[in-house]
Amino acid sequence: MASNGNGQVAMKGNGLKKITTSEKQKYNKDNGGICQDMSAPTVKAQTIDELHSLQKKKSAPTTPINGTQAPFSPISDQERQKQQLQSISASLASLTRETGPKVVKGDPANKVQPTKVHHHHHVEAPTISVSDSSLKFTHVLYNLSPAELYEQAIKYEKGSFITSTGALATLSGAKTGRAPRDKRVVRDDVTGEELWWGKGSPNIEMDEHTFMVNRERAVDYLNSLDKVFVNDQFLNWDPENRIKVRIVSARAYHSLFMHNMCIRPTPEELEDFGTPDFTIYNAGQFPCNRYTHYMTSSTSIDLNLARREMVILGTQYAGEMKKGLFSVMHYLMPKRQILSLHSGCNMGKDGDVALFFGLSGTGKTTLSTDPNRYLIGDDEHCWTETGVSNIEGGCYAKCIDLAREKEPDIWNAIKFGTVLENVVFDEHTREVDYADRSVTENTRASYPIEFIPNAKIPCVGPHPKNVILLACDAFGVLPPVSKLNLPQTMYHFISGYTALVAGTEDGVKEPRATFSACFGAAFIMLHPTKYAAMLAEKMQKHGATGWLVNTGWSGGSYGSGSRIKLAYTRKIIDAIHSGSLLKAKYVKTQVFGLEIPTEVEGVPSEILDPMNTWSNKQAYKDTLLKLAGLFKNNFATFTDHKIGKDNKLTEEILAAGPNF
């Protein structure tokens, strides 16, 4: 076959094709007759490892510190890294050995031999025989990025997968929720006087010696590993009251979770990080010794406020770290006259701030994540002399039955960088089935707060205008919304009521009342009345209004009535934000003495008084009295503690409870 002169293929006798070019193409004599030179210089690498090293560019700090123009570091990069490693070695030091472990940065899988040994000396500690762990290096994976942590999880942690939206799906092991009965606090001369102990308290005591036994066990386990993950991060967006935290863990899942949940430092802030204010040793894959004093299972979560340390053994559930640090803030902040709060918080475009209190299932996260308002935070906050600040850098949302239509912001936040705990997904498409409860009902998503489009960064705001207490009343007798006076707000804040529906497997259909002081009894350290007194003082000083909003049942209890529509609850919340609900006409209910509006825009007036929605009026009254009795029985725990000057506020709070 001959060439047709248009760049076509010509065939010779041997049948092989000869490539010819069109006369229209440019012929370049300088490149050896090649019509178009697409070649490039060879890479400057002698081995495949060298080639891979060219793929990654070293990060450099770019963000100025507080607007200063000075050089970001007065010391060399080598010296800074040495100090950083010495600090980490000190954190991992056993108290019975002379030195901390030899630590080096990097993944041991990369097989890069360290050139320097960094360890921390403890002069006062006794010297014992050299152990195997002291002869090895502990590789430190320090403040890894989400992409690096994805790689670690996928490669080394069974049960880690990337979902169809880019989130990291992982498993928390046997424990899929917190273990409050295994959480202990060291009781010493100081905490014995300061903390809330006894009936109703979440604080289970342990002694210093037992804590040190568990700490040694956790540190020895972490030092026995080839690598550990270390996160240096912050708590509290208020720069004047920021806390430095260090988390040492064995799983990429835990490191990414805390990367999301704590405030992420800039590279410049890391350089001046220094010694942390609080340290977590998460050895959750390793059990505690059941023969150790105070231990009742293989799990123990131990807080030592004097040492400012937390030890986790026998549970891989990441929420223990988040809530453990929250407990610490509940202790440290009131010492600075700052109120720590288990609440959501958002702000309107005019600067009006609202706090949302509520237990699990009341809609706290859903209602505080409002597309028409700025999100300051969904769970943990501080109220200072200047306003409110978020404690965390991320959100921890429940995922069970999550739907794009109902919660679009949370749905869209589940993308690359998000941790999905214990969810079920299609083995081929990796699409998550949020209705599947095969692993647990407590499926969760952890993501940085900036994944919410209208998040306010930095997460701070002025003093709150509204304090909204949420209750999911499965008894169906509380109004959809009530305006509270200050004593009523304190009464319901201390009570922390919601109702849970019993499991259907045992045939019980009657709702069960749940009371959690300050809407977070599992995390508070001081007596509830101390937080209530601070809240009352701040609300009074700054003119905040209290509201009780029922997101539960109407027209009957669970099983006969129906849940109040989310659309109605949103209309109620909108009316609170706008201030229009303050101008409404109110009537007072029986027994609880709650002020309920006669109308709310967008909400059927007949549902505002729960009695109207019950066909059996006697059943309504009986149920109302039953719930009132439960409130009174619960509040009896708190009647011996004084609030306010001359005990006046205490008497007013008691009078604000149900009267029958």
MARSE-610360 format. One line per field, with one value per residue (C-alpha): y, z, x; residue number from 1. Coordinates in Angstrom, 2 decimals, padded with zeros to 5 digits. Each point is the difference from the previous one (the first is absolute). Example, Ala and Ser with C-alpha at 12.3 -4.5 7.8 and 13.67 -1.06 7.14 Angstrom:
BEGIN
north	c(-004.50, 003.44)
up	c(007.80, -000.66)
east	c(012.30, 001.37)
k	c(1, 2)
This chain:
BEGIN
north	c(000.00, 003.40, 003.27, 002.19, 003.16, 000.95, -001.58, -003.40, -003.35, -001.62, -003.76, -001.68, -003.49, -001.37, 001.19, 002.44, 003.44, 002.99, 003.24, 003.01, 003.57, 002.56, 002.66, 002.54, -001.04, 002.01, -001.81, 000.99, -000.71, 000.95, -002.94, -002.67, -000.03, -000.67, 001.89, 000.89, -000.43, -001.26, -001.34, 001.38, -000.20, -003.15, 000.35, 000.69, -003.22, -003.12, -002.25, -000.37, 001.18, 003.19, 000.48, -000.38, 002.55, 002.57, -000.48, 001.66, 003.62, 001.13, 002.13, 003.48, 002.35, 002.70, 001.50, 002.96, -000.12, 002.71, 002.19, 000.29, 000.48, -001.45, -003.21, -002.94, -001.83, 001.31, -003.48, -002.37, -002.56, -002.80, 001.41, 000.54, -003.62, -001.18, 001.93, -001.32, -003.61, 000.51, 001.29, -003.06, -002.30, 001.65, -000.67, -003.68, -000.45, -002.84, 001.10, -003.02, 000.49, 002.57, 001.23, 000.41, -002.10, 000.69, 001.72, 000.88, 001.55, -001.98, -003.24, -003.10, -001.52, 002.50, -001.69, 003.23, -000.45, 002.82, 001.95, 001.41, -001.36, 002.29, -000.96, 001.74, -000.51, -000.28, 000.69, -000.85, -003.36, -003.22, -001.92, -003.59, -002.57, 000.84, -001.35, -001.07, 003.05, 002.32, -001.48, 000.81, 003.13, 001.16, 001.64, 003.07, 000.90, 003.62, 002.08, -001.86, 001.42, -001.72, -001.42, -001.56, -001.39, -001.50, -001.84, -001.32, -001.13, -001.70, -001.75, -001.14, 000.10, -002.73, 001.28, 003.34, 000.94, 003.08, 000.59, 001.21, 003.62, -000.18, -000.43, -002.50, -002.77, -001.78, -002.24, 000.79, -003.66, -001.64, 003.31, 002.15, 002.58, 001.51, -002.10, 002.38, -002.70, -000.51, 003.69, 000.92, 003.13, 000.10, 001.16, 001.90, 002.75, 002.66, -001.86, -001.59, 003.47, 001.54, -002.69, -001.40, -003.43, -002.35, -000.52, 001.14, 000.91, -001.32, 000.11, -003.47, 000.24, -001.71, 000.61, 001.38, -003.34, -001.79, 002.80, -000.36, -003.76, 000.56, 002.83, -002.23, -002.74, 002.41, 001.59, -003.37, -001.18, 003.12, -000.23, -003.64, 001.01, 000.81, 003.27, 002.29, 002.91, 003.30, 002.95, 003.39, 002.13, 002.57, 000.26, 003.21, 002.60, 002.78, 000.77, 001.26, -003.33, -002.50, -003.40, -001.94, -003.74, -002.90, -003.29, -003.10, -002.88, -003.23, 000.34, 002.30, 000.04, 001.56, 002.52, 001.12, 000.17, 002.34, 001.94, 000.75, 000.57, 002.20, 003.36, -000.47, 002.11, 001.81, -001.09, 003.14, -000.77, -003.50, 001.48, 001.76, -002.82, -001.09, -002.08, -000.95, 001.00, -003.43, -003.37, -003.02, -003.47, -002.03, -003.65, -001.11, -003.15, -001.31, -000.97, 001.06, -002.65, -001.12, -000.93, 003.64, 001.77, 001.78, -001.82, -001.63, -000.93, 000.03, 003.65, 003.03, 003.70, 001.82, 003.72, 001.48, 003.73, 000.65, -001.57, 001.27, -003.38, -002.46, -003.71, -002.19, -003.80, -002.62, 002.13, 001.31, 002.20, 003.42, 001.93, -000.76, 002.42, 002.79, -000.28, -000.55, 003.35, 001.55, -001.20, 001.64, 003.29, -000.32, 000.05, 002.54, 002.68, 000.67, 000.59, 002.97, 001.13, -001.31, -002.05, -003.22, -001.19, -003.17, 001.86, 000.88, 003.63, 002.11, 003.66, 002.03, 002.51, 002.80, -001.55, -001.59, -003.17, -002.99, -002.93, -003.43, -002.48, -003.54, -003.65, -002.51, -000.22, 003.41, 001.69, 002.12, -000.55, 000.24, 003.23, 001.75, -000.82, 002.51, 001.02, 003.51, 000.57, -000.23, -003.12, 000.73, -003.62, -003.04, -001.41, 001.66, 003.69, 002.52, 003.17, 002.60, 003.69, 000.87, -002.50, -003.62, -002.20, -003.52, -002.43, -002.26, 000.22, -002.47, -001.61, -003.49, -000.70, -003.04, -001.76, -002.45, 000.61, 003.00, 001.42, 002.70, 001.58, 000.37, 000.95, 001.18, 001.70, -003.12, -002.18, 002.17, 000.13, -003.74, 000.16, -000.38, 000.61, -001.14, -003.06, -002.25, -002.29, -003.43, 000.66, -002.68, 000.48, -001.84, -002.22, 001.00, 003.63, 000.95, 001.97, 000.30, -001.29, 002.36, -001.96, -003.20, -000.78, -003.22, 001.23, 002.50, 002.66, 002.45, 000.64, 003.29, 002.46, 002.12, 002.91, 003.41, 002.81, 001.80, -002.82, 001.80, 002.81, 002.61, -000.78, 003.13, -000.03, 000.78, -001.73, 002.82, 002.30, 002.63, -000.73, -002.25, 001.52, -003.27, -003.17, -002.88, -003.19, -002.94, -003.01, -002.94, -000.72, -003.46, 000.34, 002.66, 002.45, 002.83, 002.88, 000.44, 003.28, 001.82, 003.29, -000.43, 002.48, -000.20, -002.43, -002.27, 000.06, -001.04, -002.75, -001.56, 000.55, -001.87, -002.70, -000.57, -002.00, -002.07, -003.32, -003.08, -002.69, -003.46, -002.67, -001.96, -003.29, -000.34, 001.02, 003.19, 002.90, 002.53, 002.92, 000.33, 003.37, 000.90, 002.82, 001.22, 003.00, 003.06, -002.07, -001.73, -001.71, -002.57, 002.73, 002.56, -000.03, 002.44, -000.11, 000.97, 002.94, 001.69, 000.01, 001.08, 002.93, 001.17, -000.35, 001.97, 002.79, 000.28, -000.15, 002.68, 002.21, -000.18, -000.20, -003.47, -001.68, -003.67, -002.32, -003.61, -001.68, -003.47, -001.88, -003.19, -001.21, 001.70, -001.33, -002.88, -001.84, -002.02, -002.72, 001.99, 003.57, 001.23, 001.79, 003.78, 000.79, 001.33, 002.73, 001.28, -000.06, 001.98, 002.61, 000.28, 000.42, 002.61, 001.96, -000.11, 001.27, 002.81, 001.20, -000.31, -002.65, 002.50, 002.14, -002.88, -000.42, -002.70, -002.26, -002.06, -003.80, -002.05, -001.92, 001.19, 003.63, 000.52, 003.07, -001.10, 002.30, 000.05, 000.14, -000.45, 000.79, -003.18, -002.27, -001.26, 001.79, -003.10, -001.86, 002.78, -001.18, -003.75, -000.61, 000.96, -002.77, -002.85, -001.59, -001.60, 002.98, -002.15, -001.99, 003.30, 001.15, -003.33, 000.02, 003.63, -000.78, -003.06, 002.07, 002.71, -002.62, -001.21, 003.57, 000.46, -003.29, 000.84, 003.52, -001.21, -000.75, 003.72, 001.63, 000.08, 002.29, 003.77, 002.25, 003.77, 002.38, -000.77, -003.19, 002.08, -001.43, -003.55, 000.60, 001.59, -002.96, -002.52, 002.00, -000.01, -003.77, -001.84, 000.88, -002.59)
up	c(000.00, -000.94, 001.83, -001.11, 000.84, 002.82, 002.94, -000.57, 000.61, -002.79, -000.17, -001.21, -001.20, 003.47, 001.18, 002.65, 000.22, -000.71, 001.76, -002.30, 000.66, -001.66, -002.01, 002.03, 003.21, 000.93, -000.50, 002.53, -000.98, 003.51, 001.66, -002.22, -002.52, 002.46, -001.01, 003.58, 003.01, 002.92, 001.98, 003.39, 002.12, 002.09, 003.71, 002.35, 001.97, 000.15, 001.79, 000.17, 003.66, -001.10, -002.64, 002.65, 002.19, -002.79, 000.03, 003.42, 000.69, 003.50, 001.72, 001.12, 002.39, -001.79, 002.54, 002.04, 003.79, 001.15, -002.91, 001.08, -002.73, 001.87, -001.22, 001.04, 001.96, 001.87, 000.01, -002.75, -001.37, 001.26, 003.53, 000.00, -001.01, 002.68, 002.69, -001.35, 000.19, 003.49, 001.11, -001.49, 001.61, 003.35, -000.47, -000.69, 002.86, 002.41, 003.61, 000.95, -002.62, -000.26, -003.48, -002.34, -003.17, -002.96, -002.45, -003.64, -002.45, -002.91, -000.97, 000.81, -003.26, -001.88, 001.46, 000.36, 002.59, 002.57, 000.30, 003.45, 003.18, 001.98, 003.52, 003.15, 003.29, 003.34, 002.62, 003.03, -001.28, 001.19, -002.43, -000.86, -002.44, -003.69, -001.62, -003.58, -000.59, 000.95, -002.77, -002.79, -001.68, 000.39, -003.26, 000.50, -002.63, 001.02, -000.92, -003.25, -002.62, -000.76, -003.25, 001.88, 002.66, -002.68, -001.38, 003.44, 000.76, -003.35, 000.08, 003.62, 001.65, -000.91, -000.52, -001.50, -003.36, -002.13, -000.62, -003.25, 001.24, 001.10, 003.76, 001.99, 001.34, 003.00, 002.92, 003.69, 001.04, 002.66, 001.58, -002.16, 002.67, 003.18, 003.14, 002.82, 002.69, -000.88, 000.13, 003.16, 001.55, 002.45, 003.40, 001.94, 002.64, -002.57, -002.19, 003.08, 001.01, -003.42, -002.04, 000.18, 001.64, 001.17, -001.09, -003.54, -000.72, -003.12, 001.82, 001.07, 002.20, -000.25, 001.86, -001.31, 000.19, -002.18, -002.54, -000.18, -000.51, -002.94, -001.35, 000.06, -001.77, -002.73, -000.49, -000.14, -002.62, -002.14, 000.30, -001.11, -003.36, -003.06, -000.39, 001.86, -001.19, 001.81, -000.36, 001.51, -000.16, 001.87, 001.84, 000.15, -002.78, 002.56, -000.28, 003.58, 001.39, -002.47, 001.28, -001.64, -000.27, -001.15, -001.10, -000.28, -001.72, -001.86, -002.79, -003.00, 000.61, 003.44, -001.33, -002.83, 002.38, 002.33, -002.95, -000.85, 003.51, 001.52, -001.35, -002.64, 000.54, -002.78, -000.70, 001.78, 003.09, 000.11, 000.16, 003.26, 001.36, 002.73, 002.90, -000.21, 002.71, -000.17, -001.46, -001.07, -000.18, -002.17, 000.30, -000.66, -001.88, 003.19, 003.02, 003.58, 002.58, 001.64, 003.16, 000.44, 002.81, -001.08, -003.37, -000.77, -003.65, -002.62, -000.72, 001.95, -000.86, 002.67, 000.68, 002.22, 000.32, 002.08, -002.63, -002.80, -001.68, -001.31, -000.60, -002.21, 000.18, -001.42, -002.32, -003.50, -000.09, -000.99, 001.79, 003.32, -000.94, -001.01, 003.10, 002.29, -001.07, 000.46, 003.61, 000.44, -001.34, 002.42, 002.78, -001.30, -001.40, 003.12, 001.87, -002.34, 000.57, -003.46, -000.47, -001.97, -001.79, -001.72, -002.71, -003.65, -000.97, -003.06, -000.92, -002.23, -002.58, 002.48, 002.64, 002.16, 001.60, 001.19, 002.17, -000.50, 002.89, -000.49, 000.52, -002.79, -002.34, 000.87, -003.20, 001.46, -002.93, -002.60, 001.33, 000.69, -003.57, -001.68, -003.63, 000.76, 002.94, 000.70, 001.87, 002.93, 001.15, 000.45, 003.42, 002.41, 000.89, 002.50, 001.13, 001.08, 000.92, -003.70, -001.51, -001.13, -001.59, -001.38, 001.86, -003.03, -003.59, -001.40, 000.18, 001.10, -001.55, 000.39, -003.35, 000.64, -002.57, -001.38, -003.11, -002.41, 000.02, 003.79, 000.79, -003.17, 001.75, 001.95, -003.07, -002.13, 002.73, -000.36, -002.52, -000.15, 003.49, 001.85, 002.28, -000.18, 003.02, -000.19, -003.07, -002.50, -003.72, -003.30, -000.54, -003.66, -000.32, 003.58, 000.34, 003.67, 001.23, 002.88, 001.02, 000.59, 003.69, -000.47, 001.91, 002.33, 000.16, 001.17, -003.42, -000.12, -002.30, 001.12, -002.23, 000.27, 000.72, -003.20, -001.92, 000.93, -002.59, 002.45, 002.87, 001.70, 000.03, 002.54, 002.01, 002.42, 000.49, 002.29, 003.09, -000.61, -000.44, 000.32, 002.04, -001.49, 002.01, -002.22, 001.26, -002.00, 002.14, -000.94, 002.62, -002.25, 002.75, -000.33, -002.36, -003.28, 001.41, 003.34, 001.12, 003.29, 002.74, 001.58, 002.86, -002.48, -002.32, 002.91, 001.05, -003.45, -000.60, 003.19, -000.79, -003.58, -001.05, -003.04, -000.50, -001.77, -001.59, 001.37, -002.36, -001.82, 000.46, 003.59, -000.83, 002.08, -001.77, 002.83, -000.21, 002.58, 001.52, -000.02, 002.04, -000.56, 002.11, -002.07, -003.09, 000.36, 003.38, -001.41, -000.61, 002.80, 002.83, 002.52, 001.62, -002.52, 002.11, -000.51, -003.77, 000.46, 002.22, -002.66, -002.74, 002.04, 000.63, -003.68, -001.26, 002.48, -000.81, -003.77, -000.23, -001.57, -000.24, 000.86, -002.10, 000.36, -003.38, -000.27, -003.11, 001.11, -000.12, -000.29, 000.19, 002.26, 001.26, -002.18, -001.63, -000.17, -000.82, -002.74, 000.00, -000.42, -003.58, -000.42, -002.27, 002.90, 002.40, -002.50, -000.24, 003.80, 000.09, -002.78, 002.06, 003.02, -002.10, -001.58, 003.33, -001.16, 002.63, 002.76, -001.25, -000.03, 002.47, 002.63, 002.20, 002.95, 000.15, 002.99, 002.19, -001.65, -000.18, -003.45, -002.11, -003.47, -002.96, -001.51, -003.53, -001.91, -003.69, -002.10, 002.90, 000.52, 003.11, 001.26, 000.68, 002.15, 003.02, 000.29, 001.77, -003.20, -001.94, 002.35, -000.69, 003.47, 002.38, 003.12, -001.46, -000.70, 003.62, 001.39, -002.25, 000.88, 003.74, -000.55, -001.77, 002.68, 002.66, -001.87, -000.14, 003.76, 000.87, -002.18, 001.38, 003.60, -000.57, -000.39, 002.73, 002.60, -002.05, 000.17, -003.05, 000.20, 002.93, 003.15, -001.62, -001.83, -003.45, 001.36, 001.42, -003.26, -002.00, 002.19, -000.41, -003.78, -000.18, -000.50, 002.55, 000.73)
east	c(000.00, 001.45, -000.28, -002.87, 001.90, -002.36, 001.78, -001.54, 001.66, 002.08, 000.52, 003.19, 000.48, 000.68, -003.39, 001.32, -001.55, 002.21, -000.93, 000.03, -000.87, -002.12, 001.77, -001.98, 001.82, 003.06, 003.32, 002.69, 003.63, 001.23, -001.65, 001.37, -002.78, -002.79, -003.11, -001.02, 002.28, -002.10, 002.97, 001.07, 003.16, 000.31, -000.76, 002.90, -000.31, 002.15, -002.53, -003.75, 000.12, 001.72, -002.68, -002.71, 001.78, -000.28, -003.76, -000.41, 000.78, 000.95, -002.64, 000.94, -001.79, -001.95, -002.39, 001.32, -000.41, -002.42, 001.02, 003.64, 002.57, 002.99, 001.70, -002.17, 002.72, 003.05, 001.57, 001.04, -002.41, 002.26, 000.08, -003.76, -000.64, 002.41, -001.90, -003.30, 001.19, 001.40, -003.41, -001.73, 002.57, -000.75, -003.72, 000.68, 002.47, -000.60, 000.26, 002.12, 002.71, 002.71, -000.84, -002.88, -000.09, 002.23, -002.30, 000.44, -002.43, -001.36, -001.68, 002.11, -001.25, 002.16, 003.11, 001.94, 002.72, -000.01, 003.21, -000.66, -001.50, -002.24, -000.99, -001.03, 001.84, -001.77, 002.66, -002.12, -001.27, 001.68, 002.18, -000.92, 001.33, -000.16, -003.17, -000.64, -002.20, 002.85, 002.16, -002.46, -001.22, -003.58, -000.99, -002.16, -002.58, -000.45, -003.03, -000.56, -002.34, -003.33, 001.45, 002.94, -002.32, -002.25, 003.03, 000.93, -003.54, -000.62, 003.37, 000.18, -003.44, -002.43, -003.52, 001.08, -001.49, -000.58, -003.70, -001.54, 000.06, 003.65, -000.47, 002.05, -002.25, 001.48, -000.92, 000.40, 000.26, -002.13, -001.00, -002.27, -000.78, 001.38, 000.50, -001.06, 000.25, 003.65, 000.95, 001.90, 001.49, 002.90, -001.25, 002.63, -000.03, -000.95, -002.49, -001.54, -001.20, -000.66, -001.74, -003.51, 000.05, -002.72, -003.59, -000.73, 003.61, 001.76, 003.35, 001.12, 003.05, 003.37, 003.26, 003.29, 001.78, -002.58, 000.17, 003.79, -000.34, -002.33, 002.14, 003.07, -001.94, -001.16, 003.44, 001.73, -002.47, 000.45, 003.80, -000.08, -001.46, 002.07, -001.87, -002.37, -002.12, 000.48, -002.39, 000.85, -003.14, -002.10, -003.30, -002.09, -000.12, 000.36, 003.75, 000.15, -001.20, 001.39, 001.21, 002.85, -000.70, 002.15, -001.58, 002.18, -001.79, 000.61, -002.58, -000.24, -003.77, 000.53, 002.50, -002.31, -002.96, 001.86, 001.43, -003.63, -001.34, 002.73, 001.11, 002.68, 003.14, 001.80, 003.59, 001.19, -002.08, 001.50, 003.48, -000.82, -002.19, 002.43, -001.30, -003.69, -002.48, -001.66, 000.99, -002.07, 001.56, -002.35, 000.99, -003.56, 001.01, 001.63, -002.14, 000.52, 000.86, -003.24, 001.91, 001.02, -001.85, -003.24, -000.14, -003.35, 000.60, 002.74, -000.83, 001.15, -000.03, 001.99, 000.34, 002.70, -000.66, 003.13, 002.26, -002.26, 000.01, -002.56, 000.56, -002.22, 000.17, -002.34, -002.16, 000.64, -003.11, 001.39, -002.73, 001.72, 002.80, -002.39, -002.16, 003.00, 001.41, -003.43, 000.01, 003.40, -001.39, -002.95, 002.61, 002.53, -002.34, -002.15, 003.27, 000.45, -003.61, -000.90, -003.17, 000.50, -003.12, -001.20, -001.89, -000.27, 000.42, -000.82, -000.21, -002.30, 001.17, -000.74, 002.26, -002.73, 001.38, -002.05, 001.07, -001.61, 000.02, -001.24, 000.80, 000.51, -002.97, -001.49, 001.19, 002.81, 002.36, -002.77, -001.51, 003.30, 001.13, -002.31, 000.69, -001.27, 002.36, 003.72, 001.06, 002.32, -000.03, -002.21, 000.93, 002.47, 000.37, 001.32, -001.76, 002.55, -000.09, 000.26, -002.47, -000.09, 002.66, -000.02, 002.26, 000.46, 001.15, -002.50, -003.44, -001.03, -003.39, -002.23, -000.49, -002.78, -002.79, 001.87, -001.69, 001.10, -003.48, -000.20, 003.61, 001.74, 002.93, 000.96, -000.55, 002.28, 002.66, 000.60, 002.82, 003.79, 001.40, -003.12, 000.11, -003.07, -000.26, -001.61, -002.16, -001.06, 000.64, -000.40, 003.03, 000.28, -001.14, 001.03, -003.24, -000.98, -003.36, -000.71, -003.09, 001.97, 000.47, 001.97, 003.07, -001.66, -002.67, 002.66, 001.54, 001.88, 001.76, 002.95, 000.97, 001.72, -002.44, 001.01, -001.72, -003.23, -000.36, -001.29, 002.39, 001.27, 003.82, 001.37, -002.73, -000.80, -002.97, -001.54, -002.08, -003.03, -003.43, -001.96, 000.59, -002.01, -000.50, -001.02, -001.95, -001.25, -003.05, -001.25, -002.79, -001.56, -001.04, 002.52, -000.91, 001.90, 001.38, -000.10, 001.52, 001.87, 000.80, 003.46, -000.87, -001.84, 003.03, 002.24, -002.42, -000.16, 003.74, 000.87, -002.59, 001.21, -003.06, -000.76, -001.82, 001.22, -002.14, 000.69, 001.29, -002.68, 001.82, -001.18, -003.57, 000.09, -001.71, -000.20, 002.45, 002.75, 000.90, 003.68, 001.52, 003.54, 001.02, 000.98, -000.87, 003.37, 000.33, 002.42, 002.59, -000.37, 002.51, -001.47, -003.43, -002.74, -001.14, 003.40, -000.46, -003.64, 001.03, 002.48, -002.63, -002.56, 002.50, 000.93, -003.60, -001.03, 002.99, -000.41, -003.82, -000.31, -003.41, -000.59, -002.19, -001.12, -000.60, -001.52, 001.15, -001.77, -003.59, -003.37, -003.57, 001.01, 003.04, 002.31, -002.08, -003.24, 001.01, 002.31, 003.33, -000.14, 001.00, 003.53, -001.41, -002.16, 002.95, 002.09, -002.78, -000.01, 003.77, -000.20, -002.56, 002.33, 002.92, -001.99, -001.37, -003.61, -000.77, 000.78, -002.92, -002.53, -002.86, 000.55, -002.10, 001.22, -000.26, -001.05, 002.47, 003.25, -001.14, 001.51, -000.80, -001.09, -000.73, -003.47, 001.40, 003.27, 000.28, 000.04, -001.06, -003.59, -001.31, -001.81, 003.27, 001.51, -002.00, 000.65, -003.31, -001.85, 001.71, -001.01, -003.38, 000.01, 000.29, 000.20, 002.87, 001.76, -000.39, 001.16, 003.07, 000.75, -000.07, 002.16, 002.68, -000.23, 000.67, 003.06, 001.30, -000.48, 001.68, 002.99, 000.40, 000.09, 003.72, 000.77, -002.11, 002.80, 002.24, -000.29, -000.02, 000.24, 000.19, -002.01, -001.32, -002.63, 000.54, -000.12, -003.48, -001.14, 001.35, -001.84, -003.20, 000.50, -000.42, -003.30, -002.70, -002.70)
k	c(1, 2, 3, 4, 5, 6, 7, 8, 9, 10, 11, 12, 13, 14, 15, 16, 17, 18, 19, 20, 21, 22, 23, 24, 25, 26, 27, 28, 29, 30, 31, 32, 33, 34, 35, 36, 37, 38, 39, 40, 41, 42, 43, 44, 45, 46, 47, 48, 49, 50, 51, 52, 53, 54, 55, 56, 57, 58, 59, 60, 61, 62, 63, 64, 65, 66, 67, 68, 69, 70, 71, 72, 73, 74, 75, 76, 77, 78, 79, 80, 81, 82, 83, 84, 85, 86, 87, 88, 89, 90, 91, 92, 93, 94, 95, 96, 97, 98, 99, 100, 101, 102, 103, 104, 105, 106, 107, 108, 109, 110, 111, 112, 113, 114, 115, 116, 117, 118, 119, 120, 121, 122, 123, 124, 125, 126, 127, 128, 129, 130, 131, 132, 133, 134, 135, 136, 137, 138, 139, 140, 141, 142, 143, 144, 145, 146, 147, 148, 149, 150, 151, 152, 153, 154, 155, 156, 157, 158, 159, 160, 161, 162, 163, 164, 165, 166, 167, 168, 169, 170, 171, 172, 173, 174, 175, 176, 177, 178, 179, 180, 181, 182, 183, 184, 185, 186, 187, 188, 189, 190, 191, 192, 193, 194, 195, 196, 197, 198, 199, 200, 201, 202, 203, 204, 205, 206, 207, 208, 209, 210, 211, 212, 213, 214, 215, 216, 217, 218, 219, 220, 221, 222, 223, 224, 225, 226, 227, 228, 229, 230, 231, 232, 233, 234, 235, 236, 237, 238, 239, 240, 241, 242, 243, 244, 245, 246, 247, 248, 249, 250, 251, 252, 253, 254, 255, 256, 257, 258, 259, 260, 261, 262, 263, 264, 265, 266, 267, 268, 269, 270, 271, 272, 273, 274, 275, 276, 277, 278, 279, 280, 281, 282, 283, 284, 285, 286, 287, 288, 289, 290, 291, 292, 293, 294, 295, 296, 297, 298, 299, 300, 301, 302, 303, 304, 305, 306, 307, 308, 309, 310, 311, 312, 313, 314, 315, 316, 317, 318, 319, 320, 321, 322, 323, 324, 325, 326, 327, 328, 329, 330, 331, 332, 333, 334, 335, 336, 337, 338, 339, 340, 341, 342, 343, 344, 345, 346, 347, 348, 349, 350, 351, 352, 353, 354, 355, 356, 357, 358, 359, 360, 361, 362, 363, 364, 365, 366, 367, 368, 369, 370, 371, 372, 373, 374, 375, 376, 377, 378, 379, 380, 381, 382, 383, 384, 385, 386, 387, 388, 389, 390, 391, 392, 393, 394, 395, 396, 397, 398, 399, 400, 401, 402, 403, 404, 405, 406, 407, 408, 409, 410, 411, 412, 413, 414, 415, 416, 417, 418, 419, 420, 421, 422, 423, 424, 425, 426, 427, 428, 429, 430, 431, 432, 433, 434, 435, 436, 437, 438, 439, 440, 441, 442, 443, 444, 445, 446, 447, 448, 449, 450, 451, 452, 453, 454, 455, 456, 457, 458, 459, 460, 461, 462, 463, 464, 465, 466, 467, 468, 469, 470, 471, 472, 473, 474, 475, 476, 477, 478, 479, 480, 481, 482, 483, 484, 485, 486, 487, 488, 489, 490, 491, 492, 493, 494, 495, 496, 497, 498, 499, 500, 501, 502, 503, 504, 505, 506, 507, 508, 509, 510, 511, 512, 513, 514, 515, 516, 517, 518, 519, 520, 521, 522, 523, 524, 525, 526, 527, 528, 529, 530, 531, 532, 533, 534, 535, 536, 537, 538, 539, 540, 541, 542, 543, 544, 545, 546, 547, 548, 549, 550, 551, 552, 553, 554, 555, 556, 557, 558, 559, 560, 561, 562, 563, 564, 565, 566, 567, 568, 569, 570, 571, 572, 573, 574, 575, 576, 577, 578, 579, 580, 581, 582, 583, 584, 585, 586, 587, 588, 589, 590, 591, 592, 593, 594, 595, 596, 597, 598, 599, 600, 601, 602, 603, 604, 605, 606, 607, 608, 609, 610, 611, 612, 613, 614, 615, 616, 617, 618, 619, 620, 621, 622, 623, 624, 625, 626, 627, 628, 629, 630, 631, 632, 633, 634, 635, 636, 637, 638, 639, 640, 641, 642, 643, 644, 645, 646, 647, 648, 649, 650, 651, 652, 653, 654, 655, 656, 657, 658, 659, 660)
